[in-house]
Amino acid sequence: MTDYTAQTLQIQREGRQNMKTLFEELTEAGIETDRHESDLHFPVTEESMAILKRHPVQAEYATEFAVGDPATWIKAWMNVPFAYDPFGVDKPRG
């Protein structure tokens, strides 16, 4: 089990499982999200960073990356491993 998974499970055991997830908060705030497999992607904004700060485990593992052609325009996004909640739910089993 990875440290990330162990920390997530510990938080759930402490009774915080009723808190909204990072994905839920971003979605409810109307912030654009994307994903790669189970990794959650969202643009870097003041609002999205404030939401991320409320999720310290995910914030610890979050990394920033750029999207776009560096010669013209770059948009900064965050990548948060294993934070895309619907992963596995929205994929057909087979």
N, C-alpha and C positions, 0 to 999 in steps of 0.2 A: 504494500500500500504506500502510495506517495505521501509526502508530508502534507501536500495540498489536500488530498482526500482525507487524511487523518484529522487535519484541522477543521475541515468542513463537517465531518461527522461529529467531532467534539462540540462544535457550536450547536448542532442539532440536538445533541444529547443534553445540552444545558438549557433546553427549553426555548430556544430562539427560533425554532422551525416555523413559528407563526409569523415571523417577519417577512416582509416582501423581499423577493430576490432582486439582485441587481437588474436582471433582464426585465422583471415586472416593473420596477421603478422607472427604468429608462423608457419602456414602452408606454406606461401611463403618462409620462411627462411629454410624450410626443417626439422623443429623440429617435432619429433614424438608427436602426440596427441592421447588422448583417452578420454573417457567420462563415466559418470554415469548419466543417464537421461540428464538434461540440464547443469550439472557441467562439466567443462573442466578440463582435467588432462594433464600435460606435465612434462617431466623430468626437474630437477633443473640443469641448466648449466649457464655459464656466459652469453651466448647469450640469453637464454630464460628469465633470470632475467632482462637483459637490456631491452628486449621487454616489459616485465611486468611493469617495471618502467614507461614506456610511457603511461600506462593506470592506473592512480592513483585510480580511483574508484574501479576497479577490484583488484588492488594491496592491497587495504585496507582490502578486504574481503578474500584474498587468504590465504590458509593454506598449510603447508608442511606435507607430509605423506611418509611413507616408504613402499616399495614393496619388497617382497622376504622373504626368510627364514633368520631370524636374526642370526642363527648359522653359516650361510655360506656367504651370500651376501645381502646387502641392497641397494636399489636404491631409492634415494630421488625424489619425485614428488611433484608437486603443484596441489592443488585443487582450482578452481576458480568457485564459484557458479554462475549459470546462464550465463556462458560465452561461452557455446558450441552453436555457431550460427545456425548450421543446425537443431537444435532440433525442432521437430515438422514438419520440411520440409521433413526430411528423414524418417519419420514414416508414415506408411499407416494409413489413417483415416478409422474409421469403427465403 
